[in-house]
Amino acid sequence: MKIPAYRYRCPLGRLDDRDDPEDIKRQGWRDQHILVVNASDERLDFIEREIVRRIGERLYGGARHG
């Protein structure tokens, strides 16, 4: 008798229901006030991108290149 191998189900698998990362970011902001912003997001103007960049550098240090 062959017993099928057990396949571990990752608890993060339930996140697959949301296809769009923007939905996850939107929900994070609405539920927990967590903001995820790409400093090069084209929806932001120059000043807003600069503010995001400066906040990131202040909180987490300079960006790494390479």
Contacts in CASP RR format, 6 or more apart in sequence:
PFRMAT RR
TARGET T0000
AUTHOR 0000-0000-0000
METHOD contacts of the structure
MODEL  1
MKIPAYRYRCPLGRLDDRDDPEDIKRQGWRDQHILVVNASDERLDFIERE
IVRRIGERLYGGARHG
15 24 0 8 1.000
18 24 0 8 1.000
18 27 0 8 1.000
25 35 0 8 1.000
25 36 0 8 1.000
28 34 0 8 1.000
28 36 0 8 1.000
29 35 0 8 1.000
29 36 0 8 1.000
37 44 0 8 1.000
37 52 0 8 1.000
39 49 0 8 1.000
39 52 0 8 1.000
39 53 0 8 1.000
39 56 0 8 1.000
40 49 0 8 1.000
41 49 0 8 1.000
44 52 0 8 1.000
56 62 0 8 1.000
57 63 0 8 1.000
END
